[in-house]
Amino acid sequence: MVWQKGIALVKMVYQLTQHFPDAEKFGLLSQMRRAAVSIPSNIAEGQCRRARGEFVQFLSHSEGSVAELGIQVIISIELGYGTAAQTEKITNLTTELSKMLDSLRQKLEVTK
């Protein structure tokens, strides 16, 4: 479930950033896309690891990418590349993903 939500977030970020100015191609646009793609990628890679501790570590990387993306969305609004209304679904999904990742990580840490 958390992985699928990460994929949905990637799609939303790509849709939002396709309207960014060309000048941001190697700046904020690229950063936001990389952070978004990193979320489900780290979840998938962590799950394939043999040790639970490694999975926890990769979930932590995903959590960091969610936080990074959240700040980048705020920056994009401040720069006029989107509005709060346009980014509301992304913001809500980053909040939800952050909670889900934290919960999953905590469960894995407790059951070591």
Buried (B, 14 or more C-beta within 10 A) or exposed (E): EBBEBBBBBBEBBBEBBEEBEEEBEEEBBEBBBBBBBBBBBBBBBBEEEEEEEBBBBBBBBBBBBBEBBBEBBEEBBEEEBBEEEBBEBBBEBBEBBBEBBBEBBEEBEEEE
